[in-house]
Amino acid sequence: MNLNDEIQSLLDHLVSEDRERAIQAAVFLDGELKVDAAAGIADPESGRAADNNTLFPVFSCSKGPASTLVLQGVEKGLLNLKRPLAEYWDNFGVNGKENITLAQALSHNAALPQLPAITSPEEAADWELMCGKIAMESPLWKPGSKFFYHAVSFSWLACNPLVIMDGRDFNTILQQDLMKEIGEEFYLGMPEDKFSRLARLESDPHPGTLEKKPYDPVAAMTIPSDILPLEKWMAYPPILKSCLPASNGVGTARALAKHYAMLMEGKLLDPEILDFALK
C-alpha cells in the first residue's frame, strides 16, 4: 500500500466513524504530489460525494496565502514591513494608530483584534466600508507590546495596504499573482458558478464534547456573537462571494499544500523575506 492509499484509508475510516462528514488531504514532497485523497459527503442534502476537487471553506487557513501576497508586495517594493500603515493608508494614522507597522499587522501585534461594529454580513463584505471602519478604531493596548490573534481584522489591517499600492482588489491579486503560478483553485471571493462544488458546512453534532473556555471579553470582540455560528456565516452567499483574507478562503487541500510546498522550495518569495517573516 502506497502513502496515498494509506491516507485514503484513514480518511475513509474517519468518515465511517462519523468523526468527519467530508475531508480532503494533500501532500507534496520534493515538488511532487504524493497524496491527493478525499472522503465523505460534501452536500448532505443532495448526497454529493466529496472528491479531491471539492472546494472547502477553510476559514483562517486563508491567512497563509494572503500573507504570501503581502510579502510579494514587499519584494516588489510596493510595501515596507517596517513602515507605518498610515504611510500607505489615508485616515488610518489616528486614535493611537500612527506608528502601527505592516510587520505588526502581519504578526498580530497591532493591538486591533476587534471586529468593527457591523449591522449585517453585507457590511462585512464591503471592503471600502470595513477599511473605513477599522481606520477609526483605537488600539486596545500599546501596539507591538503583545500578541493577540486578529481573527478577522487581519483582513483589512494586513491586506489593504497592498490593495492601495497595487490598485487591484485583493482576490484579483490572489488569482493573477499567486494561483495562476500555483495552478490550483483557492478563492478569497468565491465565484457563484463554483457554488455547486462547495462542501456544505454543518453545525457540530457533538458540541458538548468541546472544552468550554472561560469568557474572554477581548476574544468576544474578535469574533463577536453577531457572526456566530461561523458555519452559517461562512455559508451565506454574500460572505462567500466577498473578500475577507483573514477568514473566508475557499479552495482545495491540494491548493494549500502546493502553496506551502512552493514557499519552502523558494519559488514564491525571496528567501531573505521568507526568513524575516518566519522569525
C-alpha positions as CSV (number, residue, x, y, z in Angstrom):
1,M,0.0,0.0,0.0
2,N,1.5,3.4,-1.0
3,L,1.2,6.6,1.0
4,N,-1.8,7.9,-0.9
5,D,-3.7,4.6,-0.3
6,E,-2.8,4.8,3.4
7,I,-4.1,8.3,3.8
8,Q,-7.2,7.4,1.8
9,S,-7.9,4.5,4.1
10,L,-7.5,6.8,7.1
11,L,-10.0,9.4,5.7
12,D,-12.5,6.7,4.9
13,H,-12.2,5.4,8.5
14,L,-12.8,8.9,9.9
15,V,-15.9,9.2,7.9
16,S,-17.2,5.8,8.7
17,E,-16.8,6.6,12.4
18,D,-18.8,9.8,11.9
19,R,-15.8,11.8,13.1
20,E,-15.8,13.7,9.8
21,R,-18.6,14.4,7.3
22,A,-16.3,15.3,4.4
23,I,-12.5,15.6,4.3
24,Q,-9.5,16.2,2.0
25,A,-5.8,15.7,2.4
26,A,-2.9,16.5,0.1
27,V,0.9,16.2,0.5
28,F,3.7,17.4,-1.8
29,L,7.2,16.1,-1.4
30,D,10.2,17.4,-3.4
31,G,7.8,19.2,-5.7
32,E,5.7,16.1,-6.4
33,L,2.1,15.4,-5.4
34,K,2.3,12.3,-3.2
35,V,-1.2,12.4,-1.6
36,D,-4.4,13.7,-3.0
37,A,-7.3,12.0,-1.2
38,A,-10.9,12.7,-0.2
39,A,-13.8,11.0,1.5
40,G,-17.3,11.7,2.7
41,I,-20.3,13.6,1.7
42,A,-19.8,17.2,0.6
43,D,-23.5,18.0,0.4
44,P,-25.8,16.1,2.8
45,E,-29.0,17.3,1.1
46,S,-28.1,16.0,-2.4
47,G,-25.8,13.2,-1.3
48,R,-22.9,14.7,-3.5
49,A,-19.7,12.9,-2.5
50,A,-16.5,14.8,-1.7
51,D,-13.6,14.3,-4.1
52,N,-10.2,15.9,-4.5
53,N,-11.7,18.8,-6.5
54,T,-14.4,19.7,-3.9
55,L,-14.0,23.3,-2.7
56,F,-13.9,23.5,1.1
57,P,-14.4,26.6,3.2
58,V,-11.1,26.8,5.2
59,F,-11.6,29.8,7.4
60,S,-8.3,31.2,8.7
61,C,-6.2,29.0,6.5
62,S,-6.6,31.8,4.1
63,K,-4.2,33.9,6.1
64,G,-1.3,31.9,4.7
65,P,-1.8,32.7,1.0
66,A,-2.9,36.3,2.0
67,S,0.4,36.8,3.8
68,T,2.4,35.5,0.9
69,L,0.8,38.1,-1.4
70,V,1.6,40.9,1.1
71,L,5.2,39.7,1.3
72,Q,5.3,39.6,-2.5
73,G,4.3,43.2,-2.4
74,V,7.2,43.9,-0.1
75,E,9.5,42.1,-2.6
76,K,8.3,44.2,-5.4
77,G,9.0,47.4,-3.5
78,L,5.3,48.4,-3.1
79,L,5.4,47.9,0.7
80,N,7.9,48.0,3.6
81,L,7.4,45.8,6.6
82,K,8.9,48.4,9.0
83,R,6.9,51.4,7.8
84,P,3.7,52.6,9.4
85,L,0.4,51.6,7.7
86,A,-0.5,55.3,7.8
87,E,2.1,56.0,5.2
88,Y,0.0,54.0,2.7
89,W,-3.5,54.4,4.1
90,D,-5.1,57.8,4.3
91,N,-7.0,58.4,7.6
92,F,-5.5,55.4,9.3
93,G,-3.0,57.3,11.4
94,V,-5.4,58.5,14.1
95,N,-6.6,57.4,17.6
96,G,-3.2,55.9,18.6
97,K,-2.6,54.0,15.3
98,E,0.0,56.4,13.9
99,N,3.0,54.1,14.3
100,I,1.5,50.6,13.7
101,T,3.7,48.9,11.1
102,L,2.9,46.4,8.4
103,A,5.0,43.8,10.3
104,Q,2.9,44.3,13.4
105,A,-0.3,43.8,11.3
106,L,1.1,40.6,9.8
107,S,2.2,39.2,13.1
108,H,-0.9,40.0,15.1
109,N,0.8,42.6,17.2
110,A,-1.2,45.7,16.0
111,A,-3.5,45.7,19.1
112,L,-6.5,45.9,16.9
113,P,-8.0,42.4,17.1
114,Q,-11.6,43.7,17.4
115,L,-14.0,43.4,14.5
116,P,-15.5,46.8,13.9
117,A,-19.3,47.0,14.6
118,I,-21.4,45.8,11.7
119,T,-25.2,45.7,11.3
120,S,-25.2,42.9,8.7
121,P,-23.0,40.4,6.9
122,E,-23.3,42.6,3.8
123,E,-21.4,45.4,5.7
124,A,-18.6,43.0,6.4
125,A,-18.5,42.1,2.7
126,D,-18.0,45.7,1.7
127,W,-14.2,46.2,1.6
128,E,-14.1,50.0,1.5
129,L,-16.7,50.3,4.3
130,M,-14.8,48.0,6.6
131,C,-11.5,49.7,5.8
132,G,-13.1,53.0,6.8
133,K,-14.4,51.5,10.0
134,I,-11.1,50.0,11.1
135,A,-9.3,53.2,10.3
136,M,-11.4,54.8,13.0
137,E,-10.7,52.1,15.6
138,S,-8.4,52.6,18.6
139,P,-5.8,50.0,19.8
140,L,-6.9,48.0,22.8
141,W,-3.4,48.3,24.3
142,K,0.0,49.6,23.2
143,P,0.7,48.4,19.6
144,G,3.6,46.0,19.5
145,S,3.5,45.2,23.2
146,K,1.8,41.7,22.9
147,F,0.4,39.2,20.6
148,F,-3.3,38.6,20.2
149,Y,-4.9,36.8,17.3
150,H,-6.5,39.2,14.9
151,A,-9.0,36.6,13.7
152,V,-11.0,38.8,11.2
153,S,-9.5,42.3,11.4
154,F,-6.3,40.9,9.8
155,S,-8.3,41.1,6.5
156,W,-8.0,44.8,6.3
157,L,-5.0,45.7,8.5
158,A,-2.6,43.4,6.7
159,C,-4.0,43.4,3.2
160,N,-5.5,46.8,2.5
161,P,-2.0,48.5,2.1
162,L,-1.3,46.1,-0.8
163,V,-4.7,46.9,-2.4
164,I,-3.9,50.6,-2.1
165,M,-0.4,50.4,-3.5
166,D,-1.2,47.8,-6.2
167,G,-4.6,49.1,-7.4
168,R,-6.3,45.8,-7.9
169,D,-8.8,44.2,-5.5
170,F,-7.3,41.5,-3.3
171,N,-8.9,38.4,-4.8
172,T,-7.8,39.6,-8.3
173,I,-4.2,39.9,-7.0
174,L,-4.6,36.4,-5.5
175,Q,-5.8,34.9,-8.8
176,Q,-3.3,36.7,-11.1
177,D,-0.2,36.7,-9.0
178,L,-0.4,33.5,-6.9
179,M,-3.0,31.0,-8.0
180,K,-2.0,31.3,-11.7
181,E,1.6,30.3,-10.7
182,I,0.4,27.6,-8.3
183,G,-2.1,26.2,-10.9
184,E,-4.7,25.3,-8.3
185,E,-8.0,26.7,-7.0
186,F,-8.2,28.9,-4.0
187,Y,-10.5,31.9,-3.6
188,L,-11.0,34.9,-1.4
189,G,-14.3,35.8,-3.1
190,M,-15.8,32.6,-4.5
191,P,-17.3,32.8,-8.0
192,E,-21.0,32.0,-7.9
193,D,-20.6,29.5,-10.7
194,K,-18.4,27.4,-8.4
195,F,-21.0,27.0,-5.7
196,S,-22.1,23.6,-7.0
197,R,-18.7,22.2,-5.9
198,L,-18.7,23.7,-2.4
199,A,-18.6,21.4,0.7
200,R,-21.6,22.5,2.7
201,L,-20.9,23.4,6.3
202,E,-23.0,21.9,9.2
203,S,-23.3,22.6,12.9
204,D,-21.2,20.4,15.1
205,P,-23.4,17.4,16.1
206,H,-21.5,16.9,19.3
207,P,-20.9,20.4,20.7
208,G,-20.8,19.2,24.2
209,T,-17.6,17.3,23.6
210,L,-15.6,20.6,23.2
211,E,-13.9,22.0,26.2
212,K,-15.5,25.4,27.1
213,K,-13.0,28.2,27.7
214,P,-13.5,30.9,30.3
215,Y,-15.2,34.1,28.9
216,D,-12.6,36.5,27.4
217,P,-14.0,39.9,26.6
218,V,-11.3,40.7,24.0
219,A,-11.9,37.3,22.3
220,A,-15.6,38.2,22.2
221,M,-14.8,41.4,20.4
222,T,-12.5,39.5,18.0
223,I,-15.2,37.1,16.9
224,P,-18.4,38.7,18.2
225,S,-21.7,36.9,18.6
226,D,-23.1,38.8,15.5
227,I,-21.1,36.5,13.2
228,L,-21.8,33.3,15.1
229,P,-22.3,30.4,14.4
230,L,-19.4,30.6,12.0
231,E,-20.7,27.7,9.9
232,K,-23.8,29.8,9.0
233,W,-21.7,33.0,8.5
234,M,-19.4,31.2,6.0
235,A,-22.3,29.6,4.2
236,Y,-24.0,32.9,3.5
237,P,-23.6,33.7,-0.2
238,P,-22.6,37.4,0.2
239,I,-19.8,36.3,2.6
240,L,-18.7,33.5,0.3
241,K,-18.5,36.0,-2.6
242,S,-16.8,38.7,-0.6
243,C,-13.1,39.1,0.1
244,L,-12.1,38.6,3.8
245,P,-8.5,37.4,3.5
246,A,-8.3,36.5,7.2
247,S,-11.2,34.2,7.3
248,N,-13.2,33.2,4.2
249,G,-10.9,31.3,2.0
250,V,-12.4,28.5,-0.1
251,G,-10.3,26.0,-2.0
252,T,-8.8,22.5,-2.1
253,A,-6.3,20.9,0.2
254,R,-4.1,20.4,-2.9
255,A,-4.0,24.2,-3.4
256,L,-2.9,24.9,0.1
257,A,-0.4,22.1,0.2
258,K,1.1,23.3,-3.1
259,H,1.3,26.9,-1.9
260,Y,3.4,25.8,1.1
261,A,5.5,23.4,-0.9
262,M,6.4,26.1,-3.3
263,L,7.2,28.5,-0.5
264,M,9.6,26.0,1.0
265,E,11.2,25.5,-2.4
266,G,11.8,29.2,-2.7
267,K,9.5,29.7,-5.7
268,L,7.1,32.2,-4.3
269,L,9.3,34.5,-2.1
270,D,12.8,35.7,-1.9
271,P,14.5,33.5,0.8
272,E,15.5,36.6,2.8
273,I,12.0,37.9,3.0
274,L,10.6,34.5,3.9
275,D,13.3,34.1,6.6
276,F,12.4,37.5,8.1
277,A,8.7,36.6,8.1
278,L,9.3,33.3,9.9
279,K,11.4,34.9,12.8
